[in-house]
C-alpha cells in the first residue's frame, strides 16, 4: 500500500488532535505527541501504516484556494493526467513508481488507451517521476499538474492581442514608414487610453510590437519585388490577409473601385455605354459585400459618396449594412476629397487612406475583385429564351493588364448585354456568394454576419438615420431665402416651417432684400437639403432641414438628375426581383443584343469595275493608266470625278482610244503640275 506522506505531513487523530512526522526511515516513524508538540512518539513503520489504513490517522490536507487556469494550463494538465491515472493503477498493483520498467509499462498502457499519443513525443522518465510526486503529495489533485503561469509579456491575453493586431493592421494600411519606434509610440498612447475602459488591455513591449509589425512589413516588401510570380504573389497575399485580424462585423471595411474592359447596352437608347466600373465595399470579418455601385465614367467623388451611402442601405437580396468603425480606401481623386472627409466626419467613421500604388494595403478588396472577374464575369452561365447560352460574358475582354487580351476590338464593338441584365447578374452572383462557404473563414458570409451580430451586438444604423450626414455638396456660395421659407437647389424647391421662421429673424436683422443662406445637398437624394445661416448675435451657423415640396413623403431616395430628367451619374444594383438561393452562377435573359455593323462613308473616286472596263474595250496598258489616275486621287473627299472618268470614255467615242499610249501618259504627267484638276480628266 502506498500512502502519500513525507516529513512534515500532518495528521488528524481520532481524538481530535494533530500529529506531524518529524523523521522517517524504512522501519520507523517519529511523530510529535498527541497532546503537545514537545512530546515525541516513535512508531514502527508497519504500525504507522496500519493506523493510517484504519483511519486512526488521517492526512490533514492544506487549505488550497482553487486557481483559475489559463487555456494553456488547462491543456497541459489534461495531457499529463493521462499518464497520472495510468501510473496510479500501476502502483496500486505493486510496481515501484520510480523504476524504468514501471515507466515503460505506463507508456504501453497509455498508448493502448489513447492511440493518438503513439504519434506524439511521450513525457520523459524523470519528468514523469516529478509529476507523480506532485500529484500524490497533493492527494491526487489534478490542478497540481498544471504548469506555472508566466508573468512575462510573451504570452498576451485575448484583449491585449486583439487590440495590438487591430492597431498594427490600421497603421500598416495607413502609411509607408519603416521606423518602428514611431509606430510604437503611437500604439502605447492608444493602448493606455483604451486600458481605462478595458483593464485587460496591457501595453506590450517594444520587442513584441516590432515582431508583430515586421510580419506585415516583410510581406509588403516581398510583394513589391519586381518579376514576382503570380503564384508567389497569391501566397503572400493570403499570408497578409491572415495577419490582419478583426473581431466583429463592420470593424474594418475596405472600399475600392474596379474597372472592367466591358461595355453594356443602354436599355433606352440601345447604344453601347462607356466601360463599366464598380465601387465595392467588403467587410473584412465576414467577407460580406456591403456596397456595390455601378458607374460608366472616370473615378469621381459622387460615385464614392454613393458607395458610402450604400453601406447603410440594404435590400432583400443584399441585407448586409451598418455603420463601419474604420473605412480603408486608397488616395484616388474621388476618395481623397473634401466632401468625402466631411461625410466621414459626420458619420463618425474613421477613414484610413492607403498610400498610392499600394493595393496590398487593402488585400481583401483586391482579392474580391479577382474573384468577381473569375467567378462572375467569366463564370456565369447566361441562357436566352431561345436556348442560346454562353459561359461568361463574351463582351468581357479580360483584364486590361493581361498579356493576351481576348479581343483586339474595343469594348463598345462587342457589347451585347443590357444594363438591366448586368445588374440582375450581379444580384444573382452576390446572393450565391454570400450563401457559399468561404474558404478563409470556413463558413458562409451570411452565417458569419449572423453570428457576429449575436455575439457582438451593435446599434442598428440604417440610411434614414444618417441621410443628413451626406448633405456635403454646396449648391452655391449663397442662396436666397424667400418669405415663405422656400429655397431653390438644382432647380428643385425646398421648404420648411423652421425656414419660414428663420426668414423673419434674418429680416429683422436689417436685411432689405431676401437674406442669404447656404444650402448643402446630396446629389443622389433630393428629398431634403440642409440650410445653414448665422442668427443675429451668434458666431456659428445653425443648421435647418428643408424638405422637397413634392417628394418629401417618398420612402426611397431619388436623385436630382432623375427629377431634372437627366441620367444619373452612378446607380446602385438593387433589384426588385428576389433571387433564390441555390441557383448557382446561372441567369436567364431575354436575348443578347446584336449590334449592326456600320460602314464608314466612302472616300476618294469610284473604281471602275471589270465589266465597265470591258465595255470600253480597254487593253491591259490602258487599264494600268486608269488605275494610276485613280490612285493619285485616292484621298479625294468626293466621287464625282470617278463618275466623269467612267462616263467620259465610252465605246461611242473610239477616237479617244486612237491616240498612242505614250502621248496619253505624257498628258497625265504634265497634268500633275497643272492647277486645274478638270483638265486632267
C-alpha positions in Angstrom: 0.0 0.0 0.0 1.3 3.4 -1.0 0.4 6.4 1.1 1.1 10.0 0.2 3.1 11.2 3.3 6.6 12.6 3.9 8.5 14.5 6.5 6.3 17.4 7.7 3.0 15.8 6.8 0.3 16.5 9.4 -2.4 14.0 10.5 -5.8 14.4 12.3 -6.0 11.9 15.1 -9.2 10.0 16.3 -9.2 12.0 19.5 -9.2 15.3 17.6 -5.5 16.2 17.9 -2.9 16.8 15.3 0.3 14.9 14.8 3.2 15.6 12.4 6.0 13.5 11.0 9.4 14.7 12.3 11.6 11.9 10.9 11.0 9.0 8.5 13.0 5.8 8.0 12.4 2.4 6.4 11.5 0.9 9.8 10.1 3.6 12.0 8.3 7.0 12.0 9.0 9.8 14.6 5.8 11.7 15.4 5.0 14.6 17.6 2.9 13.9 20.7 -0.9 13.9 20.5 -1.2 16.4 23.4 1.7 18.8 22.8 4.2 19.3 20.2 7.0 18.9 22.8 6.3 15.2 23.2 7.6 12.9 20.6 6.5 9.4 19.8 8.4 6.7 17.8 6.2 4.3 15.9 7.1 1.3 13.8 6.6 1.8 10.1 4.2 -1.1 9.8 2.2 0.0 12.9 2.1 3.6 11.5 0.7 2.5 8.1 -1.8 0.3 10.0 -3.1 3.4 11.8 -3.5 5.1 8.5 -5.3 2.2 6.9 -7.7 2.0 9.9 -8.1 5.8 9.6 -6.9 6.4 13.2 -4.6 8.9 11.4 -6.0 10.9 8.5 -3.7 13.1 6.4 -4.5 16.7 7.0 -4.9 18.4 3.7 -3.7 22.0 3.3 -6.3 24.7 2.6 -5.6 25.4 -1.0 -7.7 28.0 -2.8 -8.7 26.9 -6.3 -6.7 28.7 -9.0 -8.1 29.8 -12.3 -6.2 28.1 -15.1 -5.4 29.6 -18.4 -6.3 27.8 -21.6 -2.7 26.7 -22.0 -2.5 25.4 -18.4 -5.8 23.5 -18.9 -4.4 21.8 -21.9 -1.1 21.0 -20.2 -3.0 19.5 -17.2 -5.3 17.3 -19.3 -2.3 15.9 -21.2 -0.4 14.9 -18.1 -3.4 13.5 -16.4 -3.5 10.6 -18.9 -0.2 9.4 -17.5 -1.0 10.0 -13.8 -4.2 7.9 -14.0 -2.3 5.0 -15.5 0.6 5.5 -13.1 -1.8 5.3 -10.1 -3.3 2.0 -11.3 0.2 0.5 -11.9 1.4 1.5 -8.4 -1.7 0.0 -6.9 -0.8 -3.3 -8.5 2.5 -3.2 -6.5 5.0 -1.9 -9.0 7.5 0.7 -7.7 6.7 4.2 -9.0 10.2 5.4 -10.0 11.7 2.5 -11.9 12.4 2.4 -15.6 10.3 -0.8 -16.0 7.3 0.9 -14.5 7.8 3.8 -16.9 7.8 1.5 -19.9 4.6 -0.2 -18.6 2.9 3.2 -18.2 3.8 4.2 -21.7 2.5 0.9 -23.1 -0.9 1.3 -21.4 -1.2 5.0 -22.3 -0.8 4.1 -26.0 -3.5 1.4 -25.7 -6.0 3.8 -24.0 -5.0 6.8 -26.1 -3.9 5.8 -29.6 -3.3 9.4 -30.7 -0.3 9.5 -28.3 1.5 7.0 -30.5 2.5 9.7 -32.9 3.4 12.1 -30.2 6.5 12.5 -28.1 5.9 10.9 -24.7 6.7 12.5 -21.3 10.3 11.7 -20.2 11.1 9.2 -17.4 12.4 11.7 -14.9 9.6 14.2 -15.7 7.0 11.5 -15.1 8.5 10.9 -11.7 8.5 14.6 -10.8 4.8 14.9 -11.8 3.9 11.8 -9.9 5.5 13.2 -6.7 3.5 16.4 -7.0 0.3 14.5 -7.9 0.4 12.1 -5.0 1.6 14.7 -2.5 -1.4 16.8 -3.3 -3.7 13.8 -2.6 -4.3 13.4 -6.4 -5.2 17.0 -7.0 -5.5 17.5 -10.8 -4.5 21.1 -10.7 -1.1 20.2 -9.3 -0.2 19.0 -12.8 -0.8 22.4 -14.3 2.3 24.4 -15.4 3.1 27.7 -13.8 1.6 30.9 -15.1 4.0 33.2 -17.0 4.4 36.8 -15.8 6.3 37.9 -18.9 4.8 39.7 -21.9 5.5 37.0 -24.4 2.1 35.4 -23.8 -0.7 38.0 -24.4 -4.2 37.8 -23.1 -7.0 37.9 -25.6 -7.9 41.6 -25.2 -4.3 42.8 -25.4 -3.5 40.8 -28.5 -6.8 41.8 -30.2 -6.1 45.5 -29.7 -2.4 45.1 -30.8 -3.3 43.3 -34.0 -6.1 45.7 -34.9 -3.9 48.8 -34.3 -1.0 47.4 -36.3 -3.3 46.5 -39.2 -4.7 50.0 -39.3 -1.2 51.7 -39.0 0.1 49.3 -41.7 -2.7 50.3 -44.1 -2.3 54.0 -43.5 1.4 54.7 -44.0 4.7 53.5 -45.5 7.0 54.5 -42.7 9.6 51.9 -41.7 10.6 53.5 -38.3 9.2 51.1 -35.7 9.7 53.4 -32.7 7.3 55.9 -34.3 4.6 53.3 -34.7 5.2 52.0 -31.2 5.0 55.5 -29.6 1.5 56.0 -31.2 0.4 52.5 -30.1 1.5 53.0 -26.5 -0.6 56.1 -26.2 -3.7 54.5 -27.8 -3.3 51.3 -25.6 -3.1 53.4 -22.4 -6.3 55.3 -23.3 -8.1 52.0 -24.1 -6.9 50.4 -20.8 -9.1 52.9 -18.9 -12.2 51.4 -20.4 -10.9 47.8 -20.5 -8.3 46.9 -17.8 -7.5 43.7 -19.6 -5.6 45.7 -22.3 -1.9 46.0 -21.5 0.9 47.8 -23.3 3.2 45.2 -24.8 7.0 45.7 -25.0 8.7 47.3 -28.0 10.2 44.0 -28.9 6.8 42.3 -29.1 5.3 45.1 -31.0 8.2 45.0 -33.5 7.7 41.3 -34.0 4.0 41.7 -34.9 4.7 44.7 -37.2 7.5 43.0 -39.1 5.2 40.2 -40.1 3.3 42.6 -42.2 6.2 44.7 -43.4 8.2 41.6 -44.6 5.2 40.5 -46.7 4.7 44.0 -48.1 8.4 44.2 -49.2 8.2 40.9 -50.9 5.0 41.8 -52.8 6.7 44.9 -54.2 9.5 42.9 -55.7 9.8 43.0 -59.5 9.2 39.9 -61.6 7.4 38.2 -58.7 5.4 35.2 -60.0 1.6 35.1 -59.7 1.7 32.0 -57.5 4.1 33.6 -55.1 2.1 36.8 -55.0 -1.1 34.9 -54.2 0.6 33.0 -51.4 2.0 36.3 -49.9 -1.4 38.0 -50.3 -3.0 35.1 -48.4 -0.5 35.4 -45.6 -1.2 39.1 -45.4 -4.9 38.6 -45.1 -4.3 36.1 -42.4 -2.2 38.6 -40.5 -4.9 41.3 -40.4 -7.4 40.3 -37.7 -10.8 41.7 -36.9 -13.2 40.6 -34.2 -16.7 41.6 -35.3 -18.6 42.7 -38.4 -18.1 46.3 -39.7 -14.9 46.7 -37.7 -12.9 47.2 -40.9 -14.5 47.9 -44.3 -12.3 48.1 -47.4 -13.5 50.2 -50.3 -12.2 50.1 -53.8 -13.1 50.9 -57.4 -12.5 48.3 -60.1 -12.7 48.9 -63.9 -13.6 46.2 -66.4 -12.9 46.0 -70.2 -16.6 45.7 -70.7 -19.3 47.9 -72.2 -23.1 47.3 -71.9 -26.1 48.2 -74.0 -28.3 51.0 -72.7 -31.9 49.8 -72.2 -33.3 53.1 -73.6 -31.0 54.3 -76.3 -29.8 50.8 -77.4 -26.3 52.3 -77.7 -23.1 50.9 -76.1 -22.2 52.5 -72.8 -18.7 53.6 -71.7 -16.6 51.0 -70.0 -18.1 49.6 -66.7 -16.6 50.3 -63.3 -17.8 49.2 -59.9 -17.4 50.8 -56.5 -17.2 48.0 -54.0 -17.0 47.7 -50.2 -16.3 44.5 -48.3 -16.5 43.7 -44.6 -13.2 42.0 -43.6 -14.6 39.9 -40.7 -17.5 38.3 -42.5 -16.3 38.8 -46.2 -19.7 40.2 -46.9 -20.2 42.8 -49.7 -21.9 45.7 -48.1 -21.9 48.1 -51.1 -22.0 47.9 -54.9 -22.4 50.9 -57.1 -22.3 50.8 -61.0 -20.6 53.6 -62.9 -19.7 54.4 -66.5 -17.3 57.2 -66.1 -14.0 58.1 -64.5 -13.5 58.0 -60.8 -15.4 60.9 -59.1 -16.5 61.9 -55.7 -20.1 61.4 -56.5 -19.5 57.7 -57.1 -17.6 57.5 -53.9 -20.3 59.2 -51.8 -22.9 56.9 -53.4 -20.7 53.9 -52.5 -20.5 55.1 -48.8 -24.3 55.6 -48.8 -24.9 52.1 -50.0 -23.0 50.8 -46.9 -26.0 51.9 -44.9 -28.7 50.6 -47.2 -30.0 47.0 -47.7 -32.3 45.1 -49.9 -33.9 41.6 -49.9 -31.0 40.2 -51.9 -28.3 42.1 -50.2 -29.3 42.6 -46.5 -25.8 43.4 -45.2 -25.5 47.0 -44.0 -24.4 49.0 -40.9 -22.1 51.7 -39.6 -18.4 50.9 -40.1 -15.8 51.6 -37.4 -13.0 52.1 -39.9 -13.1 52.5 -43.7 -9.9 51.7 -45.7 -9.6 53.4 -49.1 -6.9 54.5 -51.5 -5.7 58.0 -52.3 -7.6 58.4 -55.6 -9.2 61.7 -56.6 -12.7 60.5 -55.8 -11.8 59.2 -52.3 -9.4 61.8 -51.1 -11.8 64.8 -51.4 -13.1 67.3 -49.0 -16.7 66.1 -49.5 -15.7 62.5 -48.6 -13.9 63.6 -45.4 -16.8 65.8 -44.4 -19.3 62.9 -44.8 -17.0 60.6 -42.8 -16.7 63.1 -40.0 -20.5 63.5 -39.8 -20.9 59.7 -39.7 -18.2 59.3 -37.0 -16.3 56.8 -39.1 -12.5 56.6 -39.2 -11.1 56.9 -42.7 -7.7 55.2 -43.4 -6.1 56.3 -46.6 -3.7 53.8 -48.2 -0.5 55.2 -49.9 -0.6 55.4 -53.7 0.2 52.3 -55.7 -0.2 50.0 -52.7 -3.0 47.5 -53.4 -1.6 45.2 -50.7 -2.7 47.7 -48.1 -6.3 46.7 -48.7 -5.8 43.0 -49.6 -9.4 41.8 -49.0 -10.9 44.2 -51.6 -8.2 43.4 -54.1 -8.9 39.7 -53.6 -12.6 40.0 -54.1 -12.0 42.0 -57.3 -10.2 39.0 -58.7 -12.9 36.6 -57.5 -15.5 38.8 -59.2 -13.7 38.7 -62.5 -13.1 34.9 -62.4 -16.4 33.6 -60.9 -18.9 36.2 -62.1 -17.8 37.8 -65.4 -16.1 34.7 -66.7 -18.1 32.1 -64.9 -21.8 33.0 -65.0 -23.9 30.9 -67.5 -26.2 33.2 -69.4 -29.2 31.5 -71.2 -31.6 33.2 -73.5 -35.3 32.3 -74.1 -34.4 30.8 -77.5 -31.9 28.4 -75.9 -28.7 30.3 -76.8 -26.2 30.2 -73.9 -22.7 31.3 -73.1 -20.3 30.6 -70.2 -19.1 34.0 -69.1 -19.7 37.3 -70.8 -18.4 37.2 -74.4 -18.3 41.0 -74.3 -15.8 41.0 -71.4 -12.3 41.4 -72.8 -10.4 40.3 -69.8 -8.1 42.3 -67.5 -6.6 45.3 -69.2 -3.1 44.5 -68.0 -3.3 40.9 -69.2 -0.7 39.5 -71.6 -3.2 38.0 -74.0 -6.4 40.2 -74.4 -9.4 38.2 -75.5 -10.2 40.6 -78.4 -8.5 43.4 -80.3 -11.8 45.1 -80.7 -12.8 47.9 -78.3 -15.4 47.0 -75.7 -18.1 49.0 -77.5 -17.8 46.9 -80.6 -18.6 43.6 -78.8 -21.1 44.9 -76.3 -24.2 42.6 -76.3 -25.7 42.6 -72.7 -28.2 45.1 -71.4 -27.5 47.2 -68.3 -30.6 45.7 -66.6 -29.4 42.2 -67.2 -26.0 43.0 -65.9 -27.5 44.3 -62.6 -29.6 41.2 -62.3 -26.5 39.1 -62.9 -24.6 40.9 -60.1 -27.5 40.3 -57.7 -27.7 36.6 -58.5 -23.9 36.2 -58.1 -23.7 38.0 -54.8 -26.6 36.1 -53.4 -24.8 32.8 -54.3 -21.5 34.2 -52.9 -23.0 35.2 -49.5 -24.5 31.7 -49.1 -21.5 29.7 -50.1 -18.8 28.6 -47.6 -15.8 30.9 -47.8 -12.5 29.0 -47.5 -10.9 31.7 -45.3 -13.5 31.6 -42.6 -14.9 28.1 -43.1 -18.5 29.4 -43.1 -20.7 31.4 -45.4 -20.5 35.2 -45.1 -24.2 35.2 -44.2 -23.5 32.8 -41.3 -20.5 34.9 -40.1 -22.7 38.0 -40.2 -25.5 36.5 -38.2 -23.0 35.1 -35.6 -21.2 38.4 -35.2 -24.5 40.3 -34.6 -25.4 37.7 -32.0 -22.1 37.6 -30.2 -21.2 41.3 -30.6 -24.4 43.2 -30.9 -24.1 46.8 -32.2 -26.6 49.6 -32.7 -28.6 49.2 -35.9 -27.9 52.2 -38.1 -29.8 52.5 -41.4 -29.6 55.1 -44.1 -32.6 57.1 -42.9 -30.8 57.7 -39.6 -27.8 59.3 -41.3 -29.1 60.7 -44.6 -28.5 64.3 -43.5 -24.8 63.4 -43.0 -24.5 63.1 -46.8 -25.5 66.7 -47.3 -22.0 67.7 -48.1 -22.1 69.5 -51.5 -22.7 73.2 -51.5 -25.3 74.3 -54.0 -23.9 77.8 -54.5 -21.8 80.1 -52.4 -25.0 81.9 -51.2 -28.7 81.2 -51.7 -31.7 83.5 -51.3 -34.3 82.5 -48.7 -37.8 83.6 -49.7 -40.5 84.8 -47.4 -42.5 81.6 -47.4 -39.4 79.6 -46.2 -38.5 78.5 -49.7 -35.0 77.8 -51.2 -34.2 76.6 -54.6 -31.4 74.0 -55.2 -30.6 72.4 -58.6 -34.0 73.7 -60.0 -35.9 72.0 -57.2 -37.9 73.7 -54.4 -37.5 73.0 -50.7 -39.3 74.5 -47.7 -40.0 74.0 -44.0 -41.7 75.8 -41.1 -38.3 76.5 -39.5 -37.1 78.3 -42.6 -40.1 80.5 -42.6 -39.4 81.4 -39.0 -35.7 81.9 -39.9 -36.7 84.4 -42.7 -38.4 86.6 -40.1 -35.4 86.5 -37.8 -32.9 87.4 -40.5 -35.2 90.0 -42.0 -35.4 91.8 -38.7 -31.7 91.7 -38.5 -31.6 94.5 -41.1 -31.5 92.9 -44.5 -33.5 94.8 -47.1 -33.5 92.0 -49.7 -34.1 88.3 -49.2 -31.5 87.1 -46.7 -28.6 84.9 -47.8 -28.2 81.3 -46.6 -26.2 78.3 -47.6 -27.7 75.2 -49.0 -25.9 71.8 -48.8 -27.4 68.8 -50.7 -26.9 65.2 -51.6 -26.7 64.7 -55.3 -28.3 61.2 -55.1 -31.1 62.1 -52.6 -33.3 65.1 -53.4 -35.9 64.5 -50.7 -34.2 67.1 -48.4 -31.4 69.6 -48.1 -29.6 71.2 -45.2 -29.7 75.0 -44.9 -27.2 76.9 -42.7 -27.5 80.5 -41.5 -25.9 82.6 -38.8 -28.5 84.1 -36.4 -28.2 87.6 -35.1 -25.6 87.6 -32.2 -24.4 84.1 -32.9 -20.9 83.2 -34.1 -21.5 79.8 -35.6 -24.1 78.9 -38.2 -27.3 77.0 -37.3 -28.5 74.0 -39.4 -32.0 73.6 -40.7 -33.5 70.7 -42.7 -35.7 71.6 -45.6 -37.8 69.1 -47.5 -38.8 68.8 -51.2 -42.2 70.2 -51.6 -43.3 67.3 -53.8 -41.0 64.3 -52.8 -40.7 64.7 -49.0 -43.0 61.7 -48.3 -41.1 59.4 -50.7 -39.7 56.3 -48.9 -36.7 55.7 -51.2 -34.1 58.2 -52.4 -34.5 59.9 -55.8 -31.6 61.9 -57.3 -31.6 65.4 -58.7 -30.7 64.0 -62.1 -33.9 61.9 -62.2 -36.1 64.9 -61.1 -34.5 67.1 -63.8 -34.8 64.5 -66.5 -31.2 63.5 -66.9 -29.4 60.3 -66.5 -27.8 59.6 -63.0 -24.0 59.7 -62.8 -23.9 56.5 -60.8 -26.5 53.9 -59.9 -26.9 51.1 -57.4 -27.6 47.5 -58.4 -30.6 46.8 -56.2 -33.2 44.8 -58.0 -36.9 44.2 -57.1 -36.7 40.5 -58.2 -35.8 38.3 -55.3 -33.1 35.8 -56.1 -33.5 32.3 -54.9 -30.6 30.6 -53.1 -29.0 27.6 -54.8 -29.3 28.6 -58.5 -25.6 28.7 -58.9 -24.0 31.1 -61.4 -26.9 30.9 -63.8 -29.1 33.7 -65.2 -32.0 33.7 -67.7 -32.1 36.7 -70.0 -34.4 37.6 -72.9 -31.8 38.0 -75.6 -28.3 39.1 -76.5 -28.3 42.4 -78.3 -26.8 42.1 -81.8 -25.2 45.3 -83.0 -25.4 46.3 -86.6 -22.1 46.8 -88.5 -21.8 50.4 -89.6 -19.7 51.1 -92.7 -17.7 54.3 -92.8 -18.6 56.7 -95.6 -16.6 56.1 -98.9 -13.7 58.5 -99.7 -12.0 59.1 -103.0 -13.1 58.3 -106.6 -15.1 55.3 -107.5 -13.0 52.5 -109.0 -14.4 51.2 -112.4 -15.4 47.6 -112.3 -14.1 44.8 -114.5 -17.3 44.8 -116.6 -17.1 48.5 -117.1 -13.5 48.3 -118.5 -14.6 45.5 -120.8 -17.4 47.6 -122.2 -14.9 50.3 -123.1 -12.6 47.8 -124.7 -9.6 48.8 -122.7 -6.4 46.8 -123.1 -4.1 46.0 -120.2 -1.8 49.0 -120.5 -4.8 51.4 -120.7 -6.3 49.8 -117.6 -3.0 50.4 -115.7 -3.1 54.1 -116.7 -6.7 54.3 -115.4 -5.5 52.8 -112.1 -2.7 55.3 -111.8 -5.1 58.1 -112.3 -7.4 56.9 -109.6 -4.6 56.1 -107.2 -3.4 59.7 -107.5 -6.8 60.9 -106.3 -7.4 58.2 -103.6 -7.6 60.8 -100.8 -10.3 62.9 -102.5 -13.5 63.5 -100.4 -15.9 63.2 -103.4 -16.5 60.5 -106.0 -17.8 62.7 -108.8 -14.5 62.6 -110.8 -14.5 58.9 -111.0 -18.0 59.1 -112.4 -16.8 61.6 -115.0 -13.9 59.3 -115.8 -16.2 56.3 -116.4 -18.6 58.4 -118.4 -16.0 60.4 -120.4 -14.6 57.4 -122.2 -17.3 55.3 -123.8 -17.5 52.8 -126.7 -19.3 55.5 -128.7 -16.2 57.7 -128.6 -13.5 55.5 -130.1 -11.4 58.5 -131.2 -10.1 58.9 -127.7 -8.5 55.4 -127.9 -6.7 56.1 -131.2 -4.0 58.3 -129.5 -0.8 56.5 -128.7 -0.4 55.4 -125.1 2.9 57.3 -124.8 1.1 60.6 -125.6 -1.6 60.0 -123.1 1.0 59.2 -120.4 2.7 62.5 -121.3 -0.5 64.4 -120.8 -1.0 62.6 -117.5 2.4 63.5 -116.2 2.1 67.2 -117.3 -1.3 67.5 -115.7 0.2 66.9 -112.3 1.8 70.3 -112.4 -1.4 72.0 -113.5 -3.6 73.8 -111.0 -6.8 73.0 -113.0 -7.7 69.4 -112.0 -10.5 69.4 -114.5 -8.0 69.2 -117.4 -6.7 66.0 -116.0 -10.0 64.3 -116.6 
